[in-house]
Amino acid sequence: MAAPRTAEPVRPPKLDKVRTAGGVVGEALLEVQEILGREGAGAAQALGDVGLFRVGSQAGEERAGFSGRAMVQVMTSDQSPDWPAISACLQSAEVGAQMADYFVGVLVDEALEPAFEAALRAENSLGVIVRGLNGAFLGWLPVGFRCEDLVLLLGAIRQATTSAPEKSPIYVWLLESPAPVDDLVRKGQADLAARYIDLLAEFEGENSPAVQAAEARLPR
């Protein structure tokens, strides 16, 4: 990978003129449903999921909107000479410890999503962009970043944050009761209920009592 470069979460030049390619991600149930129902970028990717990072920008928005967590977006491709080092980095215990309970990891395949954050990346040669749910720019790293720089960046963002991530309403409801599953099933939306349960399992674990209670309400 490239020579050591700074990991401070500073603002790149002309950032105010750039909007996130995915738009603002909301926390309300209807906004999460809208993201879940979209088709387009992120549906079929050449890269595979790695560690806590899942492939696809829209899948990242879905997961961030559900969990209330900021997005750590890593732009690369399986053809990049940096990919083996990036893959190892994203699976490291040090990155996992910083990601836990605060960030959603997003892998963006540059070959399949060339328009993702295109203006910002072209102007500043960025390999990592961290954004909050409201689209706020939280930090960045250049192409060829070192793994230790990613760990430092995520740690700095966590330390600068004064509040924990705010879970979406559907996340909170499912933690309290499986009733939302019953409601969706009655409305003929069992598939949507199953996807919410998958998201809950990602963030709470397959053995979570809330996950198991929700799964038990799905039609067999």
C-alpha positions in Angstrom: 0.0 0.0 0.0 1.1 3.6 -0.2 3.5 5.4 2.1 2.3 6.6 5.5 -0.3 9.4 5.3 -2.2 11.3 8.0 -5.3 9.8 9.5 -6.7 13.0 11.0 -10.4 13.5 10.2 -9.9 16.8 8.4 -12.1 18.3 5.8 -10.9 17.9 2.1 -10.9 21.0 -0.1 -14.3 22.2 -1.4 -16.2 19.6 0.5 -19.2 21.9 1.0 -19.9 21.6 -2.7 -20.3 17.8 -2.6 -23.2 15.8 -1.4 -23.1 12.1 -0.6 -24.0 9.9 -3.6 -26.6 8.0 -1.5 -28.3 11.1 -0.1 -29.3 11.6 3.5 -30.2 8.4 5.4 -33.1 8.8 7.8 -34.0 6.8 10.9 -37.7 6.5 10.6 -39.4 3.3 9.6 -40.8 4.6 6.3 -37.4 5.8 5.2 -35.8 2.4 6.0 -38.5 0.7 4.0 -37.8 3.0 1.1 -34.1 2.0 1.1 -35.0 -1.7 1.5 -37.2 -1.5 -1.6 -34.8 0.2 -3.9 -33.1 -1.5 -6.9 -29.8 -0.4 -8.4 -26.3 0.2 -7.3 -25.0 -2.4 -4.8 -27.4 -5.2 -6.0 -24.7 -7.3 -7.6 -21.0 -6.9 -6.7 -17.7 -8.5 -7.6 -16.3 -7.9 -4.1 -17.3 -10.2 -1.3 -18.2 -9.2 2.3 -15.2 -8.9 4.6 -15.3 -8.8 8.4 -17.9 -6.3 9.5 -17.9 -4.7 6.0 -20.8 -5.6 3.6 -20.7 -4.9 -0.2 -22.9 -2.2 -1.8 -23.6 1.5 -1.1 -27.3 1.1 -0.9 -27.0 -2.0 1.4 -24.8 0.3 3.6 -27.6 2.9 3.7 -30.1 0.3 4.6 -27.9 -1.0 7.5 -27.0 2.5 8.7 -30.7 3.6 8.6 -31.7 0.6 10.6 -28.9 0.7 13.2 -28.4 4.5 13.5 -24.7 4.1 13.0 -22.3 6.1 10.9 -21.0 4.6 7.7 -17.3 3.7 7.1 -17.2 3.6 3.3 -14.2 1.9 1.7 -13.9 2.3 -2.1 -11.8 -0.4 -3.9 -12.1 -3.3 -6.2 -10.9 -6.9 -6.3 -8.6 -5.8 -9.2 -6.8 -3.2 -7.0 -3.2 -4.1 -6.0 -4.2 -2.8 -2.5 -7.1 -5.2 -2.1 -5.2 -8.0 -0.3 -3.9 -5.5 2.3 -7.3 -3.8 2.6 -9.1 -7.1 3.1 -6.7 -8.1 5.8 -7.1 -4.7 7.5 -10.9 -4.8 7.5 -10.8 -8.2 9.2 -8.3 -7.2 11.8 -9.2 -7.2 15.5 -8.1 -3.6 15.8 -10.5 -2.4 13.2 -13.3 -4.6 14.6 -12.8 -3.1 18.0 -13.3 0.4 16.7 -16.2 -0.5 14.5 -18.2 -2.3 17.3 -21.5 -0.7 18.3 -20.8 2.5 16.5 -20.0 2.1 12.7 -21.5 0.2 9.8 -18.8 -1.0 7.4 -19.5 -0.5 3.7 -17.5 -1.8 0.7 -18.0 0.0 -2.5 -16.9 -1.7 -5.7 -15.4 1.0 -7.8 -15.9 -1.0 -11.0 -19.7 -1.4 -10.4 -20.4 1.9 -8.7 -18.1 4.4 -10.4 -20.4 7.4 -9.7 -20.3 6.8 -5.9 -18.9 10.0 -4.3 -17.3 10.6 -7.7 -16.6 14.3 -7.4 -15.2 14.1 -3.9 -13.0 11.1 -4.7 -11.7 12.6 -7.9 -10.8 15.9 -6.3 -9.2 14.5 -3.2 -8.1 10.9 -4.2 -10.0 9.3 -1.3 -10.1 5.6 -0.3 -12.2 5.9 2.8 -15.1 8.3 3.6 -16.9 8.3 6.9 -20.4 9.9 6.9 -23.1 10.3 9.5 -26.7 9.4 9.0 -27.5 13.0 8.0 -24.8 13.0 5.4 -22.3 14.8 7.6 -18.7 14.3 6.6 -16.9 12.8 9.6 -13.5 11.9 8.2 -11.5 10.5 5.4 -8.3 8.6 4.3 -6.5 8.7 1.0 -6.2 5.9 -1.5 -3.4 3.6 -0.2 -4.2 4.2 3.4 -2.4 2.3 6.1 -4.4 0.0 8.4 -3.1 1.8 11.5 -4.4 5.1 10.0 -7.9 3.6 9.7 -7.8 2.5 13.4 -6.7 6.0 14.5 -9.3 7.7 12.3 -12.2 5.6 13.7 -10.9 6.1 17.3 -10.7 9.9 16.8 -14.3 10.0 15.5 -15.6 7.9 18.4 -13.8 10.2 20.9 -15.3 13.3 19.3 -18.8 12.0 19.5 -20.9 12.9 22.5 -23.8 10.5 22.1 -24.4 6.9 21.2 -26.0 5.9 17.9 -29.8 6.3 17.9 -31.5 3.1 16.7 -34.3 3.3 14.2 -37.9 2.9 15.5 -38.2 -0.5 14.0 -35.0 -1.7 15.6 -36.2 -0.5 19.0 -39.6 -2.0 18.6 -38.1 -5.4 17.6 -35.9 -5.3 20.7 -39.0 -4.8 22.9 -41.4 -7.2 21.2 -41.9 -9.3 18.1 -45.3 -7.5 17.5 -44.0 -5.6 14.5 -43.4 -8.9 12.8 -47.0 -9.9 13.4 -48.2 -6.6 12.0 -46.2 -6.9 8.8 -47.2 -10.6 8.3 -50.9 -9.5 8.6 -50.3 -6.9 6.0 -48.8 -9.5 3.6 -45.3 -8.2 4.1 -43.6 -11.3 5.5 -40.6 -10.8 3.2 -40.0 -7.3 4.6 -40.4 -8.6 8.2 -37.7 -11.2 7.4 -35.3 -8.6 6.1 -35.8 -6.5 9.3 -35.0 -9.7 11.3 -31.9 -10.2 9.3 -30.8 -6.7 10.1 -31.5 -7.2 13.7 -29.5 -10.4 13.7 -26.5 -8.6 12.2 -26.4 -6.1 15.0 -27.7 -8.1 17.9 -26.4 -11.6 17.0 -28.2 -14.7 15.9 -28.7 -15.9 19.5 -30.3 -12.7 20.7 -33.6 -13.4 22.4 -35.2 -10.6 20.4 -34.0 -12.2 17.1 -35.3 -15.6 18.1 -38.6 -14.3 19.3 -39.1 -12.4 16.0 -38.1 -15.4 13.9 -40.7 -17.5 15.7 -43.4 -15.2 14.4 -42.5 -15.7 10.7 -44.8 -18.0 8.7 -43.2 -21.4 8.0 
